[in-house]
Amino acid sequence: MEGWWMVPLNYLFGSIPFGVLIGWFMRGVDIRQYGSGNIGATNVARVAGPLAAVSSGVADALKGLGGVYLANQAVSSSFLWFIAIFAIIAGHNWSVFLRFKGGKGVATTFGIVFALSWQVGILCFLSWFGMVAFFRYSSLGSLTAAAALPVFLFLLGHPPHYIWWGILAAALVFWRHKENIYRLYTGKERKIGGFKKRSERT
């Protein structure tokens, strides 16, 4: 199929661990050894501060944005496009550069959503921001935005392969947050702010 090479290319593009690189560059530490151990912007904020977190989040989102742009230029099949876009998130979540470990894919998914529809991107961001501002749980904001994603894509009349991708992306966000969901349920989820070294966590 034409453009098949976009699948491995987007996987490698998604695999770039910007959170780890930025944590090392700005703070001189491996963020995987602190806080939740995650490579995403929330843990970067705990370890290296808000500037590093914003830089990491933007860089991860640009992976999604760039990957969609490249796929749109090179891929004509809706099925192959679906796989190529999913490969970006797979790369971030299971990075070849981190021995197939990685983040939870929220910022990268947001970048993809914004590339597909800036209106849906803004609505998802507002969903995330509202929950985080009110409850101070980043995970709860991410789960809310993920749940709303396919709904917004449907309501704004996007094509079926966009909506199916949105359903899969939302399901993957929920699956990657399964431990957070349990901690939210038991009242043990940490709010935004502060960090501990992983060896110091109870």
C-alpha positions in Angstrom: 0.0 0.0 0.0 1.2 3.5 -0.8 2.7 5.2 2.1 3.2 2.1 4.3 6.5 3.5 5.4 4.7 6.1 7.4 3.8 3.5 10.1 7.4 2.8 11.2 8.4 6.4 10.6 5.6 7.7 12.9 6.4 5.0 15.5 10.1 6.2 15.6 8.9 9.9 15.6 6.5 9.1 18.5 9.3 7.2 20.4 11.4 10.3 21.0 11.3 10.7 24.8 11.2 14.5 25.1 10.2 14.4 28.8 13.4 12.4 29.6 15.6 14.6 27.4 14.2 17.9 28.8 14.4 16.6 32.4 18.0 15.8 31.9 18.9 19.0 30.0 17.1 21.4 32.4 17.5 19.7 35.7 20.2 17.1 35.2 18.1 14.2 36.4 16.3 11.2 35.0 12.6 12.0 35.6 11.8 8.3 35.6 13.5 8.1 39.0 11.1 10.6 40.6 7.5 11.1 41.3 5.3 8.7 39.4 8.2 7.7 37.2 6.2 8.7 34.1 7.9 10.6 31.2 4.9 12.9 30.6 4.5 16.6 31.4 2.8 16.2 34.8 5.8 14.3 36.2 8.2 16.7 34.5 6.5 19.5 36.3 7.0 17.7 39.7 10.7 17.1 38.9 11.9 20.0 36.8 9.3 22.8 37.2 6.6 24.4 35.0 8.8 25.6 32.2 10.2 22.2 31.6 6.7 20.7 31.8 5.3 23.1 29.2 8.3 22.4 27.0 7.8 18.7 27.3 4.0 18.9 26.8 4.4 21.1 23.7 7.2 18.8 22.3 5.0 15.7 22.8 2.0 17.4 21.2 4.1 18.4 18.2 5.0 14.8 17.7 1.3 14.2 17.1 0.8 17.3 15.0 3.8 16.5 12.8 2.9 12.8 12.5 -0.6 13.6 11.2 0.7 16.2 8.7 3.2 13.7 7.3 0.6 10.9 7.1 -1.9 13.2 5.4 0.7 13.9 2.7 1.9 10.4 2.2 -1.1 8.0 2.9 -4.2 7.7 0.7 -5.9 4.6 2.4 -8.1 5.4 5.4 -7.1 2.1 7.0 -3.3 2.8 6.6 -3.9 6.4 7.8 -5.6 4.9 10.9 -2.6 2.7 11.6 0.0 5.4 10.9 -1.7 7.8 13.3 -2.0 5.2 16.0 1.7 4.4 15.6 2.6 7.9 16.9 0.9 7.2 20.2 2.3 3.6 20.3 5.8 5.1 19.9 5.3 7.5 22.8 3.7 4.8 25.1 6.2 2.0 24.2 9.3 3.8 23.0 12.0 1.8 21.3 14.5 4.2 23.0 13.2 3.3 26.5 13.1 -0.4 26.1 9.5 -0.3 25.0 8.4 1.7 28.0 7.0 5.2 27.9 4.3 7.7 28.8 0.5 7.7 28.7 0.1 9.5 25.4 -2.1 12.4 26.5 -0.1 15.3 25.1 0.7 13.4 21.9 -3.0 12.5 21.5 -3.9 16.1 22.0 -1.5 17.1 19.2 -3.1 14.6 16.9 -6.6 15.8 17.8 -5.6 19.4 17.1 -4.3 18.4 13.7 -7.5 16.6 12.9 -9.8 19.4 14.2 -8.7 22.5 16.0 -12.3 22.9 17.3 -12.3 19.5 18.9 -8.8 20.2 20.2 -9.9 23.3 22.0 -13.0 21.6 23.4 -10.9 18.7 24.7 -8.4 21.1 26.2 -11.1 23.0 28.0 -12.5 19.8 29.3 -9.1 18.9 30.7 -8.4 22.4 32.1 -11.8 22.6 33.8 -11.4 19.4 35.7 -7.8 20.1 36.6 -8.5 23.7 37.8 -11.4 22.4 39.9 -10.1 19.1 41.3 -6.3 19.5 40.8 -6.0 16.0 39.4 -4.2 15.9 36.1 -5.3 12.3 35.5 -9.0 13.2 36.0 -8.6 15.9 33.4 -7.0 13.6 31.0 -9.7 10.9 31.4 -12.5 13.5 31.0 -10.9 14.9 27.8 -10.4 11.4 26.5 -14.0 10.4 27.1 -15.2 13.5 25.4 -13.0 13.1 22.3 -15.0 10.7 20.2 -18.2 12.5 21.2 -16.9 15.8 20.0 -15.6 14.3 16.8 -19.1 12.8 16.2 -21.0 15.9 17.1 -18.9 18.1 14.8 -19.5 15.7 11.9 -16.1 14.3 11.2 -15.6 11.2 9.0 -16.1 7.7 10.5 -12.3 6.9 10.5 -11.7 10.0 12.7 -14.4 8.9 15.1 -13.2 5.3 15.3 -9.7 6.6 15.9 -11.0 8.8 18.7 -12.7 5.8 20.3 -9.4 3.8 20.2 -7.4 6.7 21.4 -9.8 7.3 24.3 -9.7 3.6 25.3 -5.9 3.6 25.2 -5.8 6.7 27.5 -8.1 4.9 30.0 -6.1 1.8 29.9 -2.8 3.6 30.4 -4.4 5.4 33.4 -5.8 2.3 35.0 -3.6 2.7 38.1 -4.7 6.4 38.4 -8.3 5.3 38.1 -7.8 2.9 41.0 -6.1 5.7 43.1 -8.9 8.1 42.3 -11.4 5.6 43.4 -9.6 4.9 46.7 -8.7 8.6 47.3 -5.0 8.0 47.0 -4.3 9.9 43.8 -1.8 12.7 44.2 -2.8 16.2 43.3 -0.7 18.5 41.2 2.4 19.8 43.1 5.4 18.3 44.8 7.5 15.2 44.1 9.4 12.4 45.7 12.2 10.2 44.5 10.7 6.9 43.5 12.6 5.0 46.2 11.0 7.3 48.8 7.4 6.6 47.8 5.3 4.5 50.0 
